[in-house]
Amino acid sequence: MKILDCRETRELEERAVAYGANYAELMQTAGAAVTCFLRNQFETKGKNILILCGKGNNGGDGFVVAYRLWEWEANVTIALLDGLPQTDLARQTLANIRNTTVRTLSLQDDEGEIDAAILEADLIVDAVYGIGFRGAIPEKMRPVFFAVNDAKAPVVAVDIPSGLNGDTGRVEGIHIKANHTITFSTKKPVHLFEPAKQFCGNVLVASVGIEEDLIRKQSCTLEITERFFVNPLFVPRKKETNKGSYGRLLTVCGKEGMAGAAVLSAKAAVRCGTGLVQVAVPSSIYPIVANHVIEPIFTLLQDGEAGTQQALEQANRATACLIGCGMGTEEAEKQRAYALISQARAPLVLDADGINAVAENIDVLKTASAPLILTPHPGEMARLLGITVQEVQNNRLEIARSFAQEHQVILVLKGHNTLVAVPGEEDPGEISSQFAGKVYYNPTGNPGMAKGGSGDVLAGMIAALCAQGVEPWKAAVSGVYLHGLAGDRCAKAYSQRAMLPTDLVEELPALFLELEE
């Protein structure tokens, strides 16, 4: 599902106009959609409805709503918070209201009456600013916004709640807090990312008459992963195949005290259909790992440089590698990670301690010749960037996108609605693929997955798909989606509290069978 930012939305509207639509029709349809929602959701006849309008076309949408609600016998008041409309289209729409009983107030002249209208309102419609808003709300409007947020009447925002940045989840200063938001054609980034998401309330996408084919063809840099995306992974296997047909995965995971990480990642990799999984572990934990997962073959790593050479030799035979789950952060393990990053020829998934090693030597990423997938949780992402976890959480979209672009890696930023950022070409203006430079927003998963070991399962799944020849970015997006889907099924079966990372692995057979059918 496409998520369009401000620039992409304007491109879509311009293309629609080029194909025969006009902006007046789009505004009328948008206002009609909002009115339809209001009449279906609330009692409007005879009710006091206050519509806050700005000076742009978002205010014009509000004028359409005002006129239509007046037709349905509501007591409508318009509050012009930023003066008279400044666009021809909005001016024309306001002119249509002159011969009605709709009351029009101006913040400049009628501040007291607007305050009274807020208190008396049964319903408030926010049509002040749209997705193009940037910066902070003007000082003169702030008391109105505070009053609206304190009002008992429900608030419905047109496109986005005023004061929020439509392209990010950041919140700067005072803004409208909506119970419902009616947006048009597609959702926008502001509807998906915290902390702004919580102020949008229930978000409904309404059509303004732009053809679905135009929306499908519109380029975008953010998408919500949908189930059809993973369907191609589950086509029937050919009869004339063997284990060599489905890849060889090397995992360099685990140490004393962290054998479970090696077990979980290997179990997930085997369950995801890899032809041969080779687990490289210190001899001290071999009995534990081998006792819990018997399908792989094992390499017992020696200490220091000798172990690094063993890992490199096996990496050169693999079709994908996984490094880091419970690997440890001693100097020998860091040097092993650096060597594999620099010399591995197959796609490489870096998780946990592999990421922690990179955080101390970020330039090592530049030495990689094979595709790299990094799977940090917010704490690991903060260490990679030298910032706080809160800073990561407040700006997940741009952090994921910029890190992937700067370091030319596929970044899986884990958390609620995990993001997968795919880098464009090193020159952002020369993106050669329709998928390059995109961020994929994952809709699956739940808080029950917030347990140690869930990330090891995810890393094993992504690496397994890479080993089978799935393009690394597709492996990352698909692995994240399937991991969350398995988690959702486990939550239903065992509860979010009781579900375990091992349950995720055991849920995969039934899930895959369903997808194959």
Buried (B, 14 or more C-beta within 10 A) or exposed (E): BBBBBBEBBEBBBEBBBEEEBEBBBBBBBBBBBBBEBBBEBBEBEEBBBBBBBBBBBBBBBBBBBBBBBBEEEBBBBBBBBBEEBEBEBBBBBBEEBEEEEBBBBBBEEBBEBBBEBBEEBBBBBBBBBBBBBEEEBEEEBBBBBEBBBEBEBBBBBBBBBBBBBBBBBBBBEBBBBBBBBBBBBBBBBBBBBBEBBEBBBEBBBBEBBBBEEBBEEBEBBBBBBEEEBBEEBBEEEEEEEEEEEBBBBBBBBBBEEBBBBBBBBBBBBBBBBBBBBBBBBBEBBBEBBBEBBEEBEBBBBEEEEEBBBBBBEBBEEBBBBBBBBBBBBBEBBBBBBBBBBBBBEBBBBBBBBBBBBBBEBBEBBEEBEBBBBBBBBBBBBBBBBEEEBEBBBBBBBBBBBBBBBEBBBBBBBBBBBBBBBBBBBEEEEEBEEEBBBBBBBBBBBBEBBBBEBBBBBBBBBBBBBBBBEBBBBBBBBBBBBBBBBBBBBBBEEBEBEEBBBBBBBBBBEEBBEEBEE
